[in-house]
Amino acid sequence: MELKELQEILDNEKWLESERLGKDACGEFPYCSRCDRSEEYPCAVAYRAFCLRANKRGKGRRKF
């Protein structure tokens, strides 16, 4: 999956969670610890980095 497509999916999930919480959910997901907002697709890059690290430690994550 391309970063742009993954970013769109994550943006949608973030928007839905923001609606549920009643506040901006940016920074609220586990992968946000890897975020670099200067990236063109910050959520997608952070998500992939987070999943790569989790997979190396043997923990299952969704793969995009």
MOPAC internal coordinates of N, CA, C and O (Angstrom, degrees):
PM7 1SCF
backbone

  N    0.0000 0     0.00 0     0.00 0    0    0    0
  C    1.4362 1     0.00 0     0.00 0    1    0    0
  C    1.5299 1   108.58 1     0.00 0    2    1    0
  O    1.2310 1   121.28 1   -42.48 1    3    2    1
  N    1.2956 1   115.16 1   137.52 1    3    2    1
  C    1.4627 1   121.32 1   178.88 1    5    3    2
  C    1.5276 1   110.52 1   -72.91 1    6    5    3
  O    1.2310 1   120.98 1   -27.35 1    7    6    5
  N    1.3222 1   115.74 1   152.65 1    7    6    5
  C    1.4632 1   120.40 1   179.93 1    9    7    6
  C    1.5241 1   112.16 1   -58.89 1   10    9    7
  O    1.2310 1   120.16 1   140.62 1   11   10    9
  N    1.3156 1   117.29 1   -39.38 1   11   10    9
  C    1.4698 1   120.58 1  -178.96 1   13   11   10
  C    1.5182 1   110.39 1   -60.85 1   14   13   11
  O    1.2310 1   120.34 1   134.84 1   15   14   13
  N    1.3126 1   116.96 1   -45.16 1   15   14   13
  C    1.4609 1   121.12 1  -179.90 1   17   15   14
  C    1.5314 1   110.99 1   -65.56 1   18   17   15
  O    1.2310 1   120.50 1   136.70 1   19   18   17
  N    1.3202 1   116.64 1   -43.30 1   19   18   17
  C    1.4555 1   120.65 1   177.92 1   21   19   18
  C    1.5237 1   110.26 1   -62.60 1   22   21   19
  O    1.2310 1   119.94 1   138.46 1   23   22   21
  N    1.3278 1   117.73 1   -41.54 1   23   22   21
  C    1.4659 1   121.41 1   178.49 1   25   23   22
  C    1.5240 1   110.16 1   -58.98 1   26   25   23
  O    1.2310 1   120.20 1   137.44 1   27   26   25
  N    1.3252 1   117.22 1   -42.56 1   27   26   25
  C    1.4654 1   121.09 1   179.78 1   29   27   26
  C    1.5289 1   111.19 1   -62.29 1   30   29   27
  O    1.2310 1   120.30 1   138.54 1   31   30   29
  N    1.3223 1   117.03 1   -41.46 1   31   30   29
  C    1.4663 1   121.49 1   178.55 1   33   31   30
  C    1.5261 1   110.17 1   -64.45 1   34   33   31
  O    1.2310 1   120.62 1   133.14 1   35   34   33
  N    1.3161 1   116.42 1   -46.86 1   35   34   33
  C    1.4542 1   120.71 1  -179.32 1   37   35   34
  C    1.5238 1   111.47 1   -66.70 1   38   37   35
  O    1.2310 1   119.92 1   142.78 1   39   38   37
  N    1.3233 1   117.75 1   -37.22 1   39   38   37
  C    1.4676 1   121.20 1   176.14 1   41   39   38
  C    1.5273 1   110.28 1   -61.12 1   42   41   39
  O    1.2310 1   120.64 1   139.48 1   43   42   41
  N    1.3193 1   116.39 1   -40.52 1   43   42   41
  C    1.4581 1   120.34 1   178.60 1   45   43   42
  C    1.5312 1   110.68 1   -65.18 1   46   45   43
  O    1.2310 1   120.31 1   134.98 1   47   46   45
  N    1.3248 1   117.01 1   -45.02 1   47   46   45
  C    1.4686 1   120.53 1   177.48 1   49   47   46
  C    1.5260 1   110.66 1   -61.49 1   50   49   47
  O    1.2310 1   120.72 1   139.48 1   51   50   49
  N    1.3321 1   116.22 1   -40.52 1   51   50   49
  C    1.4590 1   121.20 1   179.71 1   53   51   50
  C    1.5265 1   110.49 1   -65.01 1   54   53   51
  O    1.2310 1   120.38 1   139.58 1   55   54   53
  N    1.3312 1   116.87 1   -40.42 1   55   54   53
  C    1.4548 1   120.94 1   178.79 1   57   55   54
  C    1.5257 1   110.56 1   -64.51 1   58   57   55
  O    1.2310 1   120.22 1   134.79 1   59   58   57
  N    1.3339 1   117.18 1   -45.21 1   59   58   57
  C    1.4664 1   120.79 1   179.29 1   61   59   58
  C    1.5293 1   111.24 1   -61.73 1   62   61   59
  O    1.2310 1   120.48 1   137.93 1   63   62   61
  N    1.3237 1   116.69 1   -42.07 1   63   62   61
  C    1.4627 1   120.74 1   178.47 1   65   63   62
  C    1.5280 1   110.58 1   -67.30 1   66   65   63
  O    1.2310 1   120.22 1   143.51 1   67   66   65
  N    1.3107 1   117.18 1   -36.49 1   67   66   65
  C    1.4693 1   120.70 1   176.67 1   69   67   66
  C    1.5204 1   110.52 1   -62.43 1   70   69   67
  O    1.2310 1   120.49 1   137.89 1   71   70   69
  N    1.3170 1   116.66 1   -42.11 1   71   70   69
  C    1.4630 1   121.15 1   177.21 1   73   71   70
  C    1.5225 1   110.73 1   -62.53 1   74   73   71
  O    1.2310 1   120.72 1   136.70 1   75   74   73
  N    1.3240 1   116.23 1   -43.30 1   75   74   73
  C    1.4633 1   120.96 1  -179.25 1   77   75   74
  C    1.5260 1   110.72 1   -64.49 1   78   77   75
  O    1.2310 1   120.22 1   138.22 1   79   78   77
  N    1.3291 1   117.19 1   -41.78 1   79   78   77
  C    1.4596 1   121.92 1  -177.81 1   81   79   78
  C    1.5296 1   113.48 1   -80.37 1   82   81   79
  O    1.2310 1   121.07 1   157.59 1   83   82   81
  N    1.3188 1   115.56 1   -22.41 1   83   82   81
  C    1.4591 1   119.66 1  -175.86 1   85   83   82
  C    1.5198 1   112.52 1    76.71 1   86   85   83
  O    1.2310 1   120.82 1  -157.82 1   87   86   85
  N    1.3369 1   116.03 1    22.18 1   87   86   85
  C    1.4690 1   121.79 1   177.86 1   89   87   86
  C    1.5204 1   108.55 1  -157.19 1   90   89   87
  O    1.2310 1   120.74 1   -13.11 1   91   90   89
  N    1.3166 1   116.20 1   166.89 1   91   90   89
  C    1.4605 1   121.29 1   178.66 1   93   91   90
  C    1.5287 1   109.16 1   -65.70 1   94   93   91
  O    1.2310 1   120.49 1   -55.43 1   95   94   93
  N    1.3274 1   116.66 1   124.57 1   95   94   93
  C    1.4641 1   121.77 1  -178.07 1   97   95   94
  C    1.5219 1   112.96 1   -91.19 1   98   97   95
  O    1.2310 1   120.20 1  -174.95 1   99   98   97
  N    1.3206 1   117.22 1     5.05 1   99   98   97
  C    1.4572 1   120.11 1   177.93 1  101   99   98
  C    1.5265 1   108.53 1   -59.50 1  102  101   99
  O    1.2310 1   120.85 1   -53.11 1  103  102  101
  N    1.3230 1   115.97 1   126.89 1  103  102  101
  C    1.4501 1   121.26 1  -179.26 1  105  103  102
  C    1.5238 1   113.66 1    91.52 1  106  105  103
  O    1.2310 1   119.98 1  -178.66 1  107  106  105
  N    1.3271 1   117.64 1     1.34 1  107  106  105
  C    1.4599 1   122.07 1  -175.45 1  109  107  106
  C    1.5274 1   114.60 1   -97.42 1  110  109  107
  O    1.2310 1   119.87 1   173.86 1  111  110  109
  N    1.3143 1   117.86 1    -6.14 1  111  110  109
  C    1.4622 1   121.12 1  -176.24 1  113  111  110
  C    1.5264 1   109.90 1   -97.37 1  114  113  111
  O    1.2310 1   119.87 1   -25.90 1  115  114  113
  N    1.3192 1   117.85 1   154.10 1  115  114  113
  C    1.4673 1   119.92 1  -178.98 1  117  115  114
  C    1.5317 1   113.25 1   -55.42 1  118  117  115
  O    1.2310 1   120.01 1   142.51 1  119  118  117
  N    1.3118 1   117.58 1   -37.49 1  119  118  117
  C    1.4655 1   120.65 1  -177.58 1  121  119  118
  C    1.5229 1   113.07 1   -73.48 1  122  121  119
  O    1.2310 1   120.07 1   168.27 1  123  122  121
  N    1.3178 1   117.48 1   -11.73 1  123  122  121
  C    1.4651 1   121.05 1  -179.97 1  125  123  122
  C    1.5281 1   112.08 1   -63.51 1  126  125  123
  O    1.2310 1   120.63 1   159.97 1  127  126  125
  N    1.3185 1   116.40 1   -20.03 1  127  126  125
  C    1.4642 1   119.48 1   177.55 1  129  127  126
  C    1.5298 1   111.47 1   -64.50 1  130  129  127
  O    1.2310 1   120.14 1   162.29 1  131  130  129
  N    1.3282 1   117.33 1   -17.71 1  131  130  129
  C    1.4620 1   122.92 1   179.44 1  133  131  130
  C    1.5307 1   112.34 1  -101.05 1  134  133  131
  O    1.2310 1   120.11 1  -172.79 1  135  134  133
  N    1.3150 1   117.40 1     7.21 1  135  134  133
  C    1.4657 1   121.83 1  -172.66 1  137  135  134
  C    1.5270 1   113.05 1   -71.78 1  138  137  135
  O    1.2310 1   121.75 1   -43.19 1  139  138  137
  N    1.3178 1   114.25 1   136.81 1  139  138  137
  C    1.4611 1   123.19 1   170.53 1  141  139  138
  C    1.5231 1   104.86 1  -128.86 1  142  141  139
  O    1.2310 1   120.48 1   -79.38 1  143  142  141
  N    1.2997 1   116.69 1   100.62 1  143  142  141
  C    1.4669 1   120.89 1  -173.97 1  145  143  142
  C    1.5195 1   113.87 1   -65.79 1  146  145  143
  O    1.2310 1   119.91 1   173.08 1  147  146  145
  N    1.3235 1   117.78 1    -6.92 1  147  146  145
  C    1.4579 1   119.58 1   176.93 1  149  147  146
  C    1.5334 1   111.53 1   -81.68 1  150  149  147
  O    1.2310 1   120.22 1   169.71 1  151  150  149
  N    1.3211 1   117.18 1   -10.29 1  151  150  149
  C    1.4718 1   121.68 1   177.92 1  153  151  150
  C    1.5254 1   109.97 1   -70.34 1  154  153  151
  O    1.2310 1   120.62 1   -26.65 1  155  154  153
  N    1.3228 1   116.41 1   153.35 1  155  154  153
  C    1.4650 1   120.11 1   177.24 1  157  155  154
  C    1.5236 1   110.56 1   -65.81 1  158  157  155
  O    1.2310 1   120.16 1   141.13 1  159  158  157
  N    1.3295 1   117.30 1   -38.87 1  159  158  157
  C    1.4631 1   123.04 1   179.00 1  161  159  158
  C    1.5313 1   108.26 1  -124.18 1  162  161  159
  O    1.2310 1   120.21 1  -105.61 1  163  162  161
  N    1.3310 1   117.21 1    74.39 1  163  162  161
  C    1.4638 1   120.06 1  -170.22 1  165  163  162
  C    1.5239 1   114.81 1   -61.16 1  166  165  163
  O    1.2310 1   119.83 1   138.34 1  167  166  165
  N    1.3074 1   117.93 1   -41.66 1  167  166  165
  C    1.4655 1   119.80 1  -178.65 1  169  167  166
  C    1.5220 1   110.63 1   -67.62 1  170  169  167
  O    1.2310 1   120.35 1   137.66 1  171  170  169
  N    1.3070 1   116.94 1   -42.34 1  171  170  169
  C    1.4615 1   121.14 1  -178.81 1  173  171  170
  C    1.5240 1   111.46 1   -64.46 1  174  173  171
  O    1.2310 1   120.49 1   136.15 1  175  174  173
  N    1.3101 1   116.67 1   -43.85 1  175  174  173
  C    1.4670 1   120.98 1   179.57 1  177  175  174
  C    1.5312 1   109.51 1   -64.99 1  178  177  175
  O    1.2310 1   120.38 1   135.79 1  179  178  177
  N    1.3385 1   116.88 1   -44.21 1  179  178  177
  C    1.4625 1   120.84 1   179.42 1  181  179  178
  C    1.5215 1   111.10 1   -64.51 1  182  181  179
  O    1.2310 1   120.57 1   138.58 1  183  182  181
  N    1.3252 1   116.51 1   -41.42 1  183  182  181
  C    1.4645 1   120.80 1  -179.79 1  185  183  182
  C    1.5263 1   110.81 1   -62.08 1  186  185  183
  O    1.2310 1   120.68 1   133.61 1  187  186  185
  N    1.3171 1   116.30 1   -46.39 1  187  186  185
  C    1.4714 1   119.52 1   179.54 1  189  187  186
  C    1.5237 1   111.37 1   -63.41 1  190  189  187
  O    1.2310 1   119.97 1   137.94 1  191  190  189
  N    1.3148 1   117.67 1   -42.06 1  191  190  189
  C    1.4648 1   120.95 1   178.87 1  193  191  190
  C    1.5286 1   110.36 1   -63.99 1  194  193  191
  O    1.2310 1   120.58 1   137.98 1  195  194  193
  N    1.3200 1   116.49 1   -42.02 1  195  194  193
  C    1.4558 1   121.47 1   179.31 1  197  195  194
  C    1.5250 1   110.54 1   -63.35 1  198  197  195
  O    1.2310 1   120.56 1   133.91 1  199  198  197
  N    1.3325 1   116.53 1   -46.09 1  199  198  197
  C    1.4692 1   120.75 1  -179.53 1  201  199  198
  C    1.5206 1   111.76 1   -66.53 1  202  201  199
  O    1.2310 1   120.20 1   141.74 1  203  202  201
  N    1.3108 1   117.21 1   -38.26 1  203  202  201
  C    1.4546 1   120.95 1   178.52 1  205  203  202
  C    1.5211 1   110.06 1   -61.02 1  206  205  203
  O    1.2310 1   120.66 1   134.98 1  207  206  205
  N    1.3131 1   116.34 1   -45.02 1  207  206  205
  C    1.4659 1   120.30 1   179.10 1  209  207  206
  C    1.5324 1   110.61 1   -65.10 1  210  209  207
  O    1.2310 1   120.35 1   137.10 1  211  210  209
  N    1.3350 1   116.94 1   -42.90 1  211  210  209
  C    1.4624 1   121.01 1   179.73 1  213  211  210
  C    1.5207 1   110.64 1   -63.45 1  214  213  211
  O    1.2310 1   120.23 1   139.18 1  215  214  213
  N    1.3316 1   117.16 1   -40.82 1  215  214  213
  C    1.4654 1   120.73 1   179.64 1  217  215  214
  C    1.5226 1   111.16 1   -66.27 1  218  217  215
  O    1.2310 1   120.53 1   144.81 1  219  218  217
  N    1.3177 1   116.59 1   -35.19 1  219  218  217
  C    1.4660 1   119.78 1   178.05 1  221  219  218
  C    1.5165 1   111.15 1   -67.23 1  222  221  219
  O    1.2310 1   120.89 1   152.10 1  223  222  221
  N    1.3474 1   115.89 1   -27.90 1  223  222  221
  C    1.4556 1   120.01 1   178.05 1  225  223  222
  C    1.5218 1   111.54 1   -89.13 1  226  225  223
  O    1.2310 1   120.39 1   179.50 1  227  226  225
  N    1.3524 1   116.87 1    -0.50 1  227  226  225
  C    1.4565 1   121.10 1   176.14 1  229  227  226
  C    1.5112 1   115.31 1    87.02 1  230  229  227
  O    1.2310 1   120.22 1  -164.94 1  231  230  229
  N    1.3224 1   117.19 1    15.06 1  231  230  229
  C    1.4537 1   119.75 1   179.01 1  233  231  230
  C    1.5141 1   108.71 1  -100.06 1  234  233  231
  O    1.2310 1   120.55 1   -49.64 1  235  234  233
  N    1.3065 1   116.56 1   130.36 1  235  234  233
  C    1.4658 1   121.17 1  -179.11 1  237  235  234
  C    1.5086 1   112.66 1   -71.31 1  238  237  235
  O    1.2310 1   120.31 1   -41.76 1  239  238  237
  N    1.2878 1   117.02 1   138.24 1  239  238  237
  C    1.4538 1   124.73 1   175.65 1  241  239  238
  C    1.5190 1   107.30 1  -141.28 1  242  241  239
  O    1.2310 1   121.38 1   -20.43 1  243  242  241
  N    1.3385 1   114.96 1   159.57 1  243  242  241
  C    1.4558 1   118.87 1   173.30 1  245  243  242
  C    1.5093 1   108.12 1   -63.55 1  246  245  243
  O    1.2310 1   120.70 1   -37.69 1  247  246  245
  N    1.2990 1   116.27 1   142.31 1  247  246  245
  C    1.4634 1   119.98 1   179.82 1  249  247  246
  C    1.5137 1   109.41 1  -110.30 1  250  249  247
  O    1.2310 1   121.00 1   -57.49 1  251  250  249
  N    1.3247 1   115.70 1   122.51 1  251  250  249
  C    1.4708 1   121.71 1   175.45 1  253  251  250
  C    1.4933 1   107.63 1  -116.65 1  254  253  251
  O    1.2310 1   120.10 1   180.00 1  255  254  253

